[in-house]
């Protein structure tokens, strides 16, 4: 079990079971989520190149601002269209 600390409310940390990592990226649809911090797109550009080389499809997403959680509709879109998610944090 893993304890996840949510910066918006750490009074009751969530405990979640870690999911197994896939053996390969081939055939997966990977969401690259830019949280709108400076240079996050630069990091994701390089990740996208590597992920495509490994056989996955990539979809790019961007939060309106890094100061708030992703909107519900954006989270739903990612959850229904992608099998894996990578979130970019940069400065």
ZIBELGI-V986733 format. One record per residue. N is the residue number from 1. RES is the residue in one letter. PSI is psi as a letter, one per 20 degrees, with the letter a starting at -180 (999 if undefined). BURIAL is 1 if it has 16 or more other C-alpha atoms within 10 Angstrom, else 0. Layout:
N_RES_PSI_BURIAL ; N_RES_PSI_BURIAL
This chain:
1_X_q_0 ; 2_X_p_0 ; 3_X_p_0 ; 4_X_p_0 ; 5_X_o_0 ; 6_X_o_0 ; 7_X_i_0 ; 8_X_i_0 ; 9_X_n_0 ; 10_X_j_0 ; 11_X_h_0 ; 12_X_n_0 ; 13_X_p_0 ; 14_X_p_0 ; 15_X_p_0 ; 16_X_q_0 ; 17_X_p_0 ; 18_X_q_0 ; 19_X_q_0 ; 20_X_q_0 ; 21_X_q_0 ; 22_X_q_0 ; 23_X_h_0 ; 24_X_r_0 ; 25_X_i_1 ; 26_X_p_0 ; 27_X_i_0 ; 28_X_q_1 ; 29_X_o_1 ; 30_X_p_1 ; 31_X_p_1 ; 32_X_o_1 ; 33_X_o_1 ; 34_X_p_1 ; 35_X_j_1 ; 36_X_k_1 ; 37_X_q_1 ; 38_X_p_0 ; 39_X_j_0 ; 40_X_h_1 ; 41_X_h_1 ; 42_X_g_0 ; 43_X_g_0 ; 44_X_h_1 ; 45_X_g_0 ; 46_X_g_0 ; 47_X_g_1 ; 48_X_g_1 ; 49_X_g_0 ; 50_X_g_0 ; 51_X_g_1 ; 52_X_g_0 ; 53_X_h_0 ; 54_X_j_0 ; 55_X_j_0 ; 56_X_q_1 ; 57_X_q_1 ; 58_X_p_1 ; 59_X_p_0 ; 60_X_p_1 ; 61_X_q_1 ; 62_X_p_1 ; 63_X_q_1 ; 64_X_h_0 ; 65_X_q_0 ; 66_X_i_0 ; 67_X_i_0 ; 68_X_q_0 ; 69_X_q_0 ; 70_X_q_1 ; 71_X_q_0 ; 72_X_g_0 ; 73_X_h_0 ; 74_X_g_0 ; 75_X_g_0 ; 76_X_g_0 ; 77_X_g_0 ; 78_X_g_1 ; 79_X_h_0 ; 80_X_i_0 ; 81_X_i_0 ; 82_X_q_1 ; 83_X_i_0 ; 84_X_q_1 ; 85_X_p_1 ; 86_X_p_0 ; 87_X_p_0 ; 88_X_p_1 ; 89_X_p_1 ; 90_X_r_0 ; 91_X_999_0
